[in-house]
């Protein structure tokens, strides 16, 4: 049975459209589960406003999930309606599918979308973590849009020829010829020299591959800490100057779905 998730986001000013993740809701046609942040002070600092209403919403929603309150229970239809219609300070991302069970998906979504709420030593901020996340999300997006056979288009550790030499990429989409190339970066931690070295090497790879394959889509999938570093800001400028899309962790699913749509249903 397919399961789905939506991320609950706090948007202090809907006009500015700046947002921070406050919780995750997962569901299938029979069950609903949710997790919310514990560090509400961080959300209050983000919006510089009292967030008691947000805590009340989280408590009320969790109570409605309790089996003993079946007459008020949340349904799949109710969650989808909230995701489609709520536009104020509390908003929801478009529900996305998963091959995981509700229980497994809740754990996965908590790690992926509420990581900043975890103790620093327990955060899964590694390139390996993001690489697995990106590959899983991309394979799922291709299967959902094109069937099981479409998964074969998704390549990992794939070498692509450039004008000067070939370059390995953590994730690529290829169908006889390379269509998409993506590399993974982590800007968490104090190893700035290592981060800068990775950026320089991959910037060269992006540039060289683009010379050989003019129409290829290039993406940098990035992990950042709660506060972005100057190293990340410099890298973002470099990548954007090369026409490389910069995709933060929380938007990897969205990016994967867009790539699958573009590759499998070209205009």
C-alpha positions as CSV (number, residue, x, y, z in Angstrom):
1,X,0.0,0.0,0.0
2,X,1.4,3.4,-1.0
3,X,2.0,5.9,1.8
4,X,2.5,9.7,1.6
5,X,4.0,12.5,3.6
6,X,3.6,16.3,3.8
7,X,5.8,18.7,5.7
8,X,4.1,21.2,8.0
9,X,5.8,24.6,7.6
10,X,5.7,27.8,9.6
11,X,5.5,30.9,7.4
12,X,5.6,34.0,9.6
13,X,5.0,36.4,6.6
14,X,3.2,34.7,3.7
15,X,4.2,37.7,1.4
16,X,7.9,37.2,2.1
17,X,7.4,33.4,1.8
18,X,10.2,32.5,4.2
19,X,9.5,29.3,5.9
20,X,10.8,26.7,8.4
21,X,9.8,23.1,8.9
22,X,7.7,22.6,12.0
23,X,6.5,19.0,11.6
24,X,5.8,16.1,9.3
25,X,2.6,14.1,8.7
26,X,2.6,10.7,7.1
27,X,-0.5,8.7,6.0
28,X,-2.1,6.1,3.9
29,X,-5.8,5.3,3.3
30,X,-6.1,3.8,6.8
31,X,-3.5,5.4,9.1
32,X,-2.1,8.8,10.0
33,X,1.0,9.6,12.1
34,X,2.9,12.9,12.8
35,X,6.0,14.3,14.5
36,X,6.6,17.9,15.4
37,X,9.7,19.8,16.6
38,X,10.6,20.0,20.2
39,X,12.6,23.2,20.0
40,X,9.8,25.7,19.5
41,X,12.1,28.5,20.6
42,X,14.0,28.2,17.3
43,X,10.8,28.8,15.4
44,X,10.0,31.7,17.6
45,X,13.4,33.3,16.8
46,X,12.9,32.6,13.1
47,X,9.7,34.6,12.9
48,X,10.3,36.9,15.9
49,X,6.8,36.2,16.9
50,X,5.0,34.1,19.6
51,X,4.3,30.6,18.2
52,X,1.9,29.4,20.9
53,X,-0.8,29.0,18.1
54,X,1.6,26.7,16.3
55,X,2.2,24.5,19.4
56,X,-1.6,24.4,20.0
57,X,-2.1,23.3,16.4
58,X,0.5,20.5,16.8
59,X,-1.1,19.3,20.0
60,X,-4.6,19.3,18.6
61,X,-3.5,17.5,15.5
62,X,-1.7,14.8,17.5
63,X,-4.8,14.4,19.7
64,X,-7.0,13.8,16.6
65,X,-4.6,11.0,15.6
66,X,-5.2,9.2,18.9
67,X,-7.4,6.0,18.3
68,X,-9.7,6.9,21.2
69,X,-10.9,10.0,19.4
70,X,-12.1,8.2,16.2
71,X,-15.0,10.6,15.7
72,X,-12.6,13.5,15.3
73,X,-9.9,11.5,13.6
74,X,-7.9,12.9,10.7
75,X,-8.4,11.2,7.3
76,X,-6.3,11.1,4.2
77,X,-8.9,13.4,2.5
78,X,-8.7,15.9,5.4
79,X,-4.9,16.1,5.2
80,X,-5.0,16.6,1.5
81,X,-7.5,19.3,1.8
82,X,-5.4,21.2,4.4
83,X,-2.3,20.8,2.1
84,X,-4.2,22.3,-0.8
85,X,-6.0,25.2,0.9
86,X,-4.0,26.5,3.9
87,X,-2.1,29.6,2.8
88,X,-1.5,31.6,6.0
89,X,1.1,31.1,8.7
90,X,0.7,27.3,8.8
91,X,1.2,25.7,5.4
92,X,1.8,22.2,4.0
93,X,4.0,20.9,1.2
94,X,2.2,19.0,-1.6
95,X,1.8,15.3,-0.4
96,X,4.4,13.0,-2.0
97,X,4.3,9.2,-2.2
98,X,6.7,6.7,-0.9
99,X,7.3,2.9,-1.1
100,X,7.9,2.8,2.7
101,X,5.3,1.8,5.3
102,X,3.7,4.6,7.4
103,X,6.0,3.7,10.4
104,X,9.2,3.6,8.2
105,X,8.2,6.8,6.4
106,X,7.6,8.7,9.7
107,X,11.2,7.9,10.8
108,X,12.6,8.7,7.4
109,X,10.7,12.0,7.2
110,X,11.7,13.0,10.7
111,X,15.4,12.6,9.8
112,X,15.1,14.4,6.5
113,X,12.9,17.3,7.4
114,X,13.3,17.9,11.1
115,X,17.1,17.3,11.3
116,X,17.7,20.9,12.7
117,X,15.6,19.9,15.7
118,X,18.0,17.1,16.6
119,X,21.0,17.3,18.9
120,X,24.1,18.3,16.9
121,X,25.9,15.0,17.5
122,X,22.9,13.0,16.1
123,X,22.3,15.0,12.9
124,X,22.8,12.8,9.8
125,X,24.6,15.6,8.0
126,X,26.9,13.7,5.7
127,X,27.4,13.5,1.9
128,X,26.5,9.8,2.2
129,X,23.2,10.7,3.8
130,X,22.2,13.2,1.1
131,X,23.5,10.9,-1.7
132,X,21.2,8.1,-0.5
133,X,18.3,10.5,-0.1
134,X,18.7,11.8,-3.6
135,X,19.1,8.4,-5.3
136,X,16.0,7.0,-3.5
137,X,13.9,10.1,-4.3
138,X,14.9,10.1,-7.9
139,X,14.3,6.3,-8.4
140,X,10.9,6.7,-6.8
141,X,10.0,9.7,-9.0
142,X,10.9,7.8,-12.1
143,X,9.0,4.6,-11.1
144,X,5.9,6.6,-10.2
145,X,5.9,8.4,-13.6
146,X,7.3,5.8,-15.9
147,X,6.9,2.4,-14.3
148,X,9.5,0.0,-12.8
149,X,11.5,0.0,-16.0
150,X,12.1,3.8,-15.8
151,X,14.4,3.2,-12.8
152,X,17.1,2.0,-15.2
153,X,17.5,5.6,-16.3
154,X,18.8,6.6,-12.9
155,X,22.5,6.0,-12.6
156,X,24.8,6.2,-9.5
157,X,28.5,6.8,-9.6
158,X,28.2,7.5,-13.3
159,X,31.1,8.8,-15.5
160,X,30.3,11.4,-18.1
161,X,32.7,12.5,-20.8
162,X,33.7,16.1,-20.9
163,X,35.6,18.1,-23.6
164,X,38.9,17.3,-21.8
165,X,38.3,14.2,-19.7
166,X,35.5,12.1,-18.1
167,X,34.1,12.9,-14.7
168,X,32.3,10.8,-12.1
169,X,29.0,12.0,-10.7
170,X,27.1,10.7,-7.7
171,X,23.8,10.7,-9.5
172,X,23.0,11.0,-13.2
173,X,20.1,10.3,-15.6
174,X,21.1,8.7,-18.9
175,X,19.3,7.2,-21.8
176,X,22.0,6.4,-24.4
177,X,23.3,9.9,-23.7
178,X,23.6,11.8,-20.4
179,X,20.6,14.0,-19.7
180,X,21.2,15.1,-16.0
181,X,24.3,15.2,-13.8
182,X,24.1,15.9,-10.1
183,X,26.8,16.1,-7.4
184,X,26.3,16.1,-3.6
185,X,27.9,18.5,-1.2
186,X,27.9,19.1,2.6
187,X,28.7,22.5,4.0
188,X,28.3,21.4,7.6
189,X,31.3,21.3,9.8
190,X,34.6,23.2,10.0
191,X,36.5,21.5,7.1
192,X,36.3,24.6,4.9
193,X,39.4,23.8,3.0
194,X,38.0,20.4,2.1
195,X,34.6,21.9,1.1
196,X,36.3,24.5,-1.1
197,X,38.4,21.8,-2.8
198,X,35.3,19.8,-3.6
199,X,33.6,22.8,-5.0
200,X,36.5,23.7,-7.3
201,X,36.9,20.2,-8.5
202,X,33.2,19.8,-9.3
203,X,32.9,23.2,-10.8
204,X,35.5,22.1,-13.3
205,X,33.7,18.9,-14.0
206,X,30.4,20.7,-14.5
207,X,32.0,23.2,-16.9
208,X,33.9,20.5,-18.9
209,X,30.8,18.3,-19.2
210,X,28.7,21.2,-20.4
211,X,31.1,21.8,-23.2
212,X,30.7,18.3,-24.5
213,X,26.9,18.0,-23.8
214,X,25.4,21.4,-24.3
215,X,21.8,20.4,-23.3
216,X,22.7,18.5,-20.1
217,X,21.0,19.6,-16.8
218,X,23.4,20.1,-14.0
219,X,22.6,20.3,-10.3
220,X,24.4,20.7,-7.0
221,X,22.5,19.0,-4.1
222,X,23.6,20.6,-0.9
223,X,23.4,20.2,2.9
224,X,23.8,23.3,5.0
225,X,23.7,23.9,8.7
226,X,21.1,26.0,10.5
227,X,23.2,29.0,9.6
228,X,24.7,29.1,6.1
229,X,28.5,29.5,5.8
230,X,30.5,31.9,3.7
231,X,31.9,28.8,2.0
232,X,28.4,27.8,0.9
233,X,27.5,31.3,-0.2
234,X,30.7,31.4,-2.4
235,X,29.9,28.0,-3.8
236,X,26.4,29.0,-4.7
237,X,27.7,32.0,-6.7
238,X,30.1,29.8,-8.6
239,X,27.5,27.1,-9.4
240,X,24.9,29.6,-10.5
241,X,27.4,31.4,-12.7
242,X,27.9,28.0,-14.5
243,X,24.2,27.5,-15.0
244,X,24.1,24.8,-12.3
245,X,20.9,24.5,-10.2
246,X,21.5,24.6,-6.5
247,X,19.1,22.3,-4.6
248,X,18.9,22.3,-0.8
249,X,18.2,19.1,1.1
250,X,14.5,19.9,1.7
251,X,13.9,20.4,-2.0
252,X,15.5,17.2,-3.3
253,X,12.2,15.4,-3.7
254,X,10.7,18.3,-5.6
255,X,13.8,18.4,-7.9
256,X,13.6,14.7,-8.5
257,X,10.0,14.9,-9.5
258,X,10.7,17.8,-11.9
259,X,13.6,15.9,-13.5
260,X,11.4,12.7,-13.9
261,X,8.6,14.8,-15.5
262,X,11.0,16.5,-17.9
263,X,12.8,13.3,-19.0
264,X,9.7,11.1,-19.2
265,X,7.2,13.6,-20.6
266,X,9.3,15.9,-22.8
267,X,7.6,18.8,-24.5
